[in-house]
């Protein structure tokens, strides 16, 4: 299913507005999806969290410390649709 994220905008708290290559866009609350431990610990600082960027090669969001999130998971959160296991397996075989 892999849909690249083409735009991101930090909103209040740990919310991000995301836009995907197929035109789908929406808001996700990252605090509902991750624990702020390990590589995600710095994201607790809202100023650091707001420095989110698009990684052009990975097609997902990333922070300066290398923390990133799976675009399939983010797409699923925005669309409220489950991740298709079959399409992930097919795309990784290609």
C-alpha positions in Angstrom: 0.0 0.0 0.0 2.9 2.3 0.7 1.7 5.9 0.1 4.4 8.5 0.4 3.8 11.5 2.6 4.4 14.7 0.6 3.6 17.4 3.2 3.6 17.7 7.0 2.6 20.5 9.3 2.9 20.4 13.1 -0.3 21.4 14.9 -1.1 21.8 18.6 0.4 19.3 21.0 1.6 16.1 19.3 -0.8 16.4 16.3 0.5 16.5 12.7 -1.4 17.3 9.5 -0.3 14.9 6.8 -0.8 14.9 3.1 -0.2 11.8 1.0 0.7 11.4 -2.6 -2.8 10.2 -3.5 -4.4 13.4 -2.2 -5.5 12.0 1.1 -4.9 14.3 4.0 -5.7 14.4 7.7 -4.5 14.8 11.2 -2.9 12.3 13.5 -2.1 12.5 17.2 1.3 10.9 17.5 1.1 10.7 21.3 -1.6 8.0 20.7 0.7 5.9 18.6 4.1 5.9 20.2 5.7 5.8 23.7 8.2 8.5 24.1 11.1 6.2 24.9 14.3 5.2 23.1 14.7 7.1 19.8 11.3 8.8 20.4 12.3 10.3 23.8 13.4 13.7 22.3 9.9 14.1 20.7 8.5 14.8 24.1 9.9 18.3 23.7 7.2 20.1 21.6 9.8 22.4 20.1 11.8 19.4 18.9 8.6 17.6 17.8 7.7 20.6 15.6 11.0 20.2 13.7 9.4 17.2 11.8 10.4 17.0 8.1 9.7 14.8 5.1 12.4 12.3 4.2 12.4 12.4 0.4 13.8 8.9 -0.1 11.7 7.2 2.5 8.5 9.1 1.8 7.7 9.5 5.5 8.2 11.9 8.4 11.5 12.1 10.2 13.2 14.0 12.9 16.9 15.1 13.1 17.8 12.2 15.4 16.6 9.7 12.8 13.3 8.8 14.4 10.7 8.1 11.7 7.3 6.5 11.4 6.0 4.0 9.0 3.9 5.8 6.3 1.6 2.8 6.0 0.7 3.1 9.7 0.2 6.9 9.4 -2.0 6.4 6.3 -4.1 3.8 8.2 -4.5 6.3 11.1 -5.6 9.1 8.7 -8.0 7.0 6.7 -9.2 4.8 9.6 -8.7 1.8 7.4 -6.6 -1.3 8.4 -3.2 -1.9 6.8 -3.5 -4.4 4.0 -1.0 -7.2 4.8 -1.2 -8.6 1.2 -0.3 -5.3 -0.4 2.7 -4.9 1.9 4.0 -8.3 1.1 3.5 -7.7 -2.6 5.2 -4.4 -2.6 8.2 -5.8 -0.7 8.6 -8.6 -3.3 8.7 -6.1 -6.2 
